[in-house]
Amino acid sequence: MARPGSEHPTELELEILKILWDESPLPVRDA
């Protein structure tokens, strides 16, 4: 879902990711 010319996630996308991670944490904290 990345937009052309934008490699970095937008603030809205970051908020969505934080919500998704809060509901179903990914094994990123083990790294």
Phi and psi restraints in degrees (range 20) as a CNS / XPLOR table:
assign (resid 1 and name C) (resid 2 and name N)
       (resid 2 and name CA) (resid 2 and name C) 1.0 -72.8 20.0 2
assign (resid 2 and name N) (resid 2 and name CA)
       (resid 2 and name C) (resid 3 and name N) 1.0 140.9 20.0 2
assign (resid 2 and name C) (resid 3 and name N)
       (resid 3 and name CA) (resid 3 and name C) 1.0 -88.3 20.0 2
assign (resid 3 and name N) (resid 3 and name CA)
       (resid 3 and name C) (resid 4 and name N) 1.0 144.6 20.0 2
assign (resid 3 and name C) (resid 4 and name N)
       (resid 4 and name CA) (resid 4 and name C) 1.0 -59.3 20.0 2
assign (resid 4 and name N) (resid 4 and name CA)
       (resid 4 and name C) (resid 5 and name N) 1.0 131.6 20.0 2
assign (resid 4 and name C) (resid 5 and name N)
       (resid 5 and name CA) (resid 5 and name C) 1.0 84.9 20.0 2
assign (resid 5 and name N) (resid 5 and name CA)
       (resid 5 and name C) (resid 6 and name N) 1.0 4.1 20.0 2
assign (resid 5 and name C) (resid 6 and name N)
       (resid 6 and name CA) (resid 6 and name C) 1.0 -134.7 20.0 2
assign (resid 6 and name N) (resid 6 and name CA)
       (resid 6 and name C) (resid 7 and name N) 1.0 102.7 20.0 2
assign (resid 6 and name C) (resid 7 and name N)
       (resid 7 and name CA) (resid 7 and name C) 1.0 -89.1 20.0 2
assign (resid 7 and name N) (resid 7 and name CA)
       (resid 7 and name C) (resid 8 and name N) 1.0 -17.8 20.0 2
assign (resid 7 and name C) (resid 8 and name N)
       (resid 8 and name CA) (resid 8 and name C) 1.0 -99.7 20.0 2
assign (resid 8 and name N) (resid 8 and name CA)
       (resid 8 and name C) (resid 9 and name N) 1.0 142.3 20.0 2
assign (resid 8 and name C) (resid 9 and name N)
       (resid 9 and name CA) (resid 9 and name C) 1.0 -68.0 20.0 2
assign (resid 9 and name N) (resid 9 and name CA)
       (resid 9 and name C) (resid 10 and name N) 1.0 146.5 20.0 2
assign (resid 9 and name C) (resid 10 and name N)
       (resid 10 and name CA) (resid 10 and name C) 1.0 -79.3 20.0 2
assign (resid 10 and name N) (resid 10 and name CA)
       (resid 10 and name C) (resid 11 and name N) 1.0 169.2 20.0 2
assign (resid 10 and name C) (resid 11 and name N)
       (resid 11 and name CA) (resid 11 and name C) 1.0 -62.1 20.0 2
assign (resid 11 and name N) (resid 11 and name CA)
       (resid 11 and name C) (resid 12 and name N) 1.0 -36.4 20.0 2
assign (resid 11 and name C) (resid 12 and name N)
       (resid 12 and name CA) (resid 12 and name C) 1.0 -65.1 20.0 2
assign (resid 12 and name N) (resid 12 and name CA)
       (resid 12 and name C) (resid 13 and name N) 1.0 -41.9 20.0 2
assign (resid 12 and name C) (resid 13 and name N)
       (resid 13 and name CA) (resid 13 and name C) 1.0 -65.5 20.0 2
assign (resid 13 and name N) (resid 13 and name CA)
       (resid 13 and name C) (resid 14 and name N) 1.0 -36.4 20.0 2
assign (resid 13 and name C) (resid 14 and name N)
       (resid 14 and name CA) (resid 14 and name C) 1.0 -65.1 20.0 2
assign (resid 14 and name N) (resid 14 and name CA)
       (resid 14 and name C) (resid 15 and name N) 1.0 -39.4 20.0 2
assign (resid 14 and name C) (resid 15 and name N)
       (resid 15 and name CA) (resid 15 and name C) 1.0 -63.3 20.0 2
assign (resid 15 and name N) (resid 15 and name CA)
       (resid 15 and name C) (resid 16 and name N) 1.0 -41.7 20.0 2
assign (resid 15 and name C) (resid 16 and name N)
       (resid 16 and name CA) (resid 16 and name C) 1.0 -64.2 20.0 2
assign (resid 16 and name N) (resid 16 and name CA)
       (resid 16 and name C) (resid 17 and name N) 1.0 -42.3 20.0 2
assign (resid 16 and name C) (resid 17 and name N)
       (resid 17 and name CA) (resid 17 and name C) 1.0 -63.1 20.0 2
assign (resid 17 and name N) (resid 17 and name CA)
       (resid 17 and name C) (resid 18 and name N) 1.0 -41.0 20.0 2
assign (resid 17 and name C) (resid 18 and name N)
       (resid 18 and name CA) (resid 18 and name C) 1.0 -63.5 20.0 2
assign (resid 18 and name N) (resid 18 and name CA)
       (resid 18 and name C) (resid 19 and name N) 1.0 -37.6 20.0 2
assign (resid 18 and name C) (resid 19 and name N)
       (resid 19 and name CA) (resid 19 and name C) 1.0 -67.6 20.0 2
assign (resid 19 and name N) (resid 19 and name CA)
       (resid 19 and name C) (resid 20 and name N) 1.0 -43.2 20.0 2
assign (resid 19 and name C) (resid 20 and name N)
       (resid 20 and name CA) (resid 20 and name C) 1.0 -64.1 20.0 2
assign (resid 20 and name N) (resid 20 and name CA)
       (resid 20 and name C) (resid 21 and name N) 1.0 -42.2 20.0 2
assign (resid 20 and name C) (resid 21 and name N)
       (resid 21 and name CA) (resid 21 and name C) 1.0 -68.2 20.0 2
assign (resid 21 and name N) (resid 21 and name CA)
       (resid 21 and name C) (resid 22 and name N) 1.0 -31.6 20.0 2
assign (resid 21 and name C) (resid 22 and name N)
       (resid 22 and name CA) (resid 22 and name C) 1.0 -70.9 20.0 2
assign (resid 22 and name N) (resid 22 and name CA)
       (resid 22 and name C) (resid 23 and name N) 1.0 -34.1 20.0 2
assign (resid 22 and name C) (resid 23 and name N)
       (resid 23 and name CA) (resid 23 and name C) 1.0 -82.6 20.0 2
assign (resid 23 and name N) (resid 23 and name CA)
       (resid 23 and name C) (resid 24 and name N) 1.0 -36.9 20.0 2
assign (resid 23 and name C) (resid 24 and name N)
       (resid 24 and name CA) (resid 24 and name C) 1.0 -138.4 20.0 2
assign (resid 24 and name N) (resid 24 and name CA)
       (resid 24 and name C) (resid 25 and name N) 1.0 85.5 20.0 2
assign (resid 24 and name C) (resid 25 and name N)
       (resid 25 and name CA) (resid 25 and name C) 1.0 -58.4 20.0 2
assign (resid 25 and name N) (resid 25 and name CA)
       (resid 25 and name C) (resid 26 and name N) 1.0 135.8 20.0 2
assign (resid 25 and name C) (resid 26 and name N)
       (resid 26 and name CA) (resid 26 and name C) 1.0 -92.0 20.0 2
assign (resid 26 and name N) (resid 26 and name CA)
       (resid 26 and name C) (resid 27 and name N) 1.0 155.7 20.0 2
assign (resid 26 and name C) (resid 27 and name N)
       (resid 27 and name CA) (resid 27 and name C) 1.0 -70.6 20.0 2
assign (resid 27 and name N) (resid 27 and name CA)
       (resid 27 and name C) (resid 28 and name N) 1.0 51.3 20.0 2
assign (resid 27 and name C) (resid 28 and name N)
       (resid 28 and name CA) (resid 28 and name C) 1.0 -93.5 20.0 2
assign (resid 28 and name N) (resid 28 and name CA)
       (resid 28 and name C) (resid 29 and name N) 1.0 -27.7 20.0 2
assign (resid 28 and name C) (resid 29 and name N)
       (resid 29 and name CA) (resid 29 and name C) 1.0 -70.6 20.0 2
assign (resid 29 and name N) (resid 29 and name CA)
       (resid 29 and name C) (resid 30 and name N) 1.0 -17.4 20.0 2
assign (resid 29 and name C) (resid 30 and name N)
       (resid 30 and name CA) (resid 30 and name C) 1.0 -77.9 20.0 2
assign (resid 30 and name N) (resid 30 and name CA)
       (resid 30 and name C) (resid 31 and name N) 1.0 -17.5 20.0 2
